[in-house]
Amino acid sequence: MSLLRWAAVIVPLILLLGFASGRSVPAGSDNGWYLALHKPAATPPDWVFPVVWSVLYVMIGLALAMILNARGARGRGLAVALFAAGFALALAWQPVFFGAHRIGTALLIIVGMLMLGIATALAFGRIRSGAAWLMVPYLVWVSMAGVLTWQVGRMNPDAGTLVPAAHTSQML
């Protein structure tokens, strides 16, 4: 029952924070700068991103809940800290990419997300193997996002000057 309580708190919290990050700046077709960019052919349609991120947030939220429920597990504190650091980077990506138009910085964030995600999955795996497996789709998606971000940067060397950066939030 304790796992269910952790999941009932953690999963909605992860979803809420992800939604807040996603709404912090205009994204996708709502963003004039993004529309002006040359994008790789492999770029998914706009509707795919919120669907995939919602599913991933549920999965990583469940993984975190499994670890939080493992009271007394060796390495639990480190695993949670790695998750928190990687999740903070994930929340920062959209405002940096879509808001500040910093493709290079966004790519560095994704590299950090991937490195911390791998470290988190390994730390989770030492505690609960199911939690580690729940991280795998996230790692695949972040890898794909990294490739797309790198390609967008390569295809748009002048991206920072296309449209002024967003300075307002869509939250209110």
Summary of the structure (lengths in Angstrom):
residues: 172
radius of gyration: 16.8
end to end distance: 36.8
largest distance: 53.5
contacts: 522
relative contact order: 0.18
helix: 76%
strand: 0%
